[in-house]
Amino acid sequence: MQIAVITLFPEFINTAMQVGVVGRAQERGQVEVEAVNPRDFAGDVRKTVDDRPYGGGPGMVLKVEPTRSALRAAKGKLPAGSRCVYMGADGAPLTQAKVAELAVLPGLMLLAGRYEGVDERLLATEVDETISIGDYVLSGGELPALVLIDAVVRTLPGVLGDEASAQQDSFMTGLLDWPHYTRPEVLEDMQVPEVLIGGNHEAIRRWRLKQALGRTWLRRPDLLAAHIESGAMTAEEQALLAEFKAEQR
């Protein structure tokens, strides 16, 4: 997959892309991430990329011309079928379903805004969709772009050492993940659940599913409601959730 990030701070992106899952994926040639700076396309000596907003008010707005030139230059290097996404607080929430949708694309172009945002005419003509990572405001779109890149890249085939790791993550089935334990078996009088030590794989599977259902019920009832309403909840899951609730009482 090829990914281009349009940003006024390419060093922000380039530094983060050297570590972790994405860094290893780049080293293996599984993904290529390039940061493109609109300042390189500004036509004046000062490399101006922003200006005052019409109508007055605080802050500055990213200008159309240099940002559009950066977008189009990046687009020219991406394969056909790539998508342009603006990382903005007013976008649709980033979900695991959206991550899966983006992960099958041959390329992505992510526009990281700054200051008060981007001229609306640019968004209307050059951007396919706007995505938000939460109901809060950040100084720029670089961190949201990095979040999206990490979420997408880790789902690509062969990126993780164990393919099951991605499939068992929270949200992949519409539920939160179950609790995880490792050595030692006893830590300050806290014992690893007996079922995980016994070696009965079917019992472990049922315990993990029950914990995932219960944790979702306790922490994200909205996700559980959506899971039920979608018709994806099985009879086994209904029974296991009832067991969990009874144990809580």
N, C-alpha and C positions, 0 to 999 in steps of 0.2 A: 504494500500500500504506500502511496505517496501522499504526503501531507505538507501543505504550505500554510504558514501562519503570517498574516499581515500585521505587523506590530512596530511601534516606534522604539521598542526596546528588544531588539533581536538577541542581545546577550542574555536576557531573562529566559528566553526559550532555549537557546543553544546550551546554556549551562545545565538546565534541568534535563535536557534530552541525553545527557551523557551518563546518567546513573539509572540504576534499577532495571525494571522489566523493559522499558522503552529503550534504554541505553544498550542493553544486550540484544534487543531485536534489531536495532540499527547496525550493530557490529556484525550480525549474522545476515544482514541484507533483507530482513523480513519487512522492514518499514524504512522509509526515508522521510525525514522531517527537515524542512527548510524554512528559515525565518526571512521574511522580506520586509524591508523598511521603506515606508512611503517617502521618507526624507530623501532617499536616493532618486526619487522621481520629481522632486520639487524643482520648479524652474527658476527660482530666484537665488541670489547669493546666500541669503540667510537660511535657505532650505525650509521655508515656512510651510507648515502642514495644517495649521489651524487658524481660525479667525473668530471674531466676535459674533454672537448669535443675533440674527434679525429679531426685532421685538425687544431687545435689551435683556438684562439679567446677568447674573454672574457666570464666570467660566468661559471656556472657548469650545468651539465645535470643529471637528476634523473636516477639512476642506475636501471637496469632491475630486478635483483634478489629480493631485498626487496620490490619493488613496485609490482612486479608480485605476490609475496607471499601474500601481503596484499590484492590484488585484488581477488586472488583465495580463500583466507580465507573468505572474505566478500561474494563472490559468493556462497560459500557453505551454507550460511545462508539464501540466497534469494530464493524465489520460482522459479520453472521452468518457463521459458518464460521471465525472467528479461533481461534487456538490459544494456550494459556497454557503458557509454558515457564519452568521454574525453572533458573537457572544455578548448578549445584552440582558440586563436585568428584567426587561419587559418581554422576554421570549418565553416559549413553551418550556416547561420543566424538563431537565435531562433525566431520563429514566433508563432502566436497563433495556426496555423494549426499543427505545430510540437508539441506544448504543448498538444493539444487534442490527438495527436497520442501517446504521451508518457503516458498520463493520464489513458489510458485503460490497461496499462501493470500491471502485478502483483507486479513488483519490478523494481528498478533502481539502478545502481551502477555508481557513478559519480567520475571520476578521476580528482582531482584538481592539475594541474601542478605547479611547482615553478622554479625559476631561469631561465635558457635558455629553459627549456622544459623537455620532456621525451624522452628517447631513442626510436628511430623510430621502432625498432624491437618489442618493447613492444606494441606499438600502432597497429602494423600490426597483432599481434597474439592474443591480449587480448581484444581489444576495437572494438565495433560494429560501432560507428560513432563519429565524432567530431563536437561539436556545439560551436558557438561563440555568445556572446551577443552584439557585436558591433565592428565597425572598429576602435579599439583602443587597447592599451596594458595595462594590469594591472599587479600588482606584483605577482599575483598568481591566481589560479582557484577557490579559495574559494568563492569570491563574485559572480562570474558567477554561481557557483553551487547553492548558496543561491537564486539567482534570478530564476533559473530554478525550484528549489524546490517550491518556493512560487507560481510561475505561475501554476505549475502542481497541487499542493495540493488544491488551492482555487477552482479548477474545479471539484474536487471529490464530489460525491453525499453526501449531508448532512453536508459538511464542513462549508459553508456559511449559515447564518441564513435564508436568502431568496434566493432560487434557481435562481430567476430571476436576481439577482445581477450579477452573472457570465455570464448569457446569454446576458445581455445588455451591457457588457463591450465593450470598443473599440476593434476592430479587429475581434470580434466574428462573425460579418456578412460581414467582409471585409471593413468596414467603421470605422471611428473614432466615438467616443461617442458624444452625444449632450450636450449642456450646462446644468448645474444643478443649482437650486436655493433653498434657504430655508428662514426661517424667519430672519429678518423682511421683510415685503413686500416692503418697501421703505428704501433704505440705501443711505444717502447723495445724494438725488435727483435721485438716480438710481432705477428705478421701475422694479419689476419682470414682465416679459412679460404677458400681459393681458390674453392670451390664457391659461396659466397655472393656472389661478385663477378661470376661468369661470366654470370648472367642466365638460366641453364637452370632453369626453374621445376620441372620434374620431378626434376632432380638435387637441387635445394634441398629439395624435399619429402621425398625419400628420406633425405637427410643429416639433416634435422631429426628425422625419425621414428627413425632409427638412434641419434642422440644421446639422444633422449628414452628410448628403450629401454635404452640403455647406462647412462645416468645413474640410471635407476630400478634397474637391476641392481646398480650399485655402491653406491647410497645407501639405497635402500628395497627390499631383496629381498622384503619382505613384500607390498608392493604388486604387484611383478612376479608373485609366486606367485599372488596373488588374481586378477590379470589372466589368467594362464594357466588357473587352475582354473575361471574363469567361462566359458571357451570363447570369449572375445573375441579371443584372439590369432590373427592371420591367418598364412597361410603366408609372406607378405612380411615380416611382423614377425619371424617365427622366423628367416628368412634374414638379415635385417639385424642382429638380435641376435647371431647366430653370427659375422657379419663383425666386429662391434664387439669381441666377446670375442677373436677372432683377432688383431685389431689391438692389443689390450691385451697379449697374450702376446708 
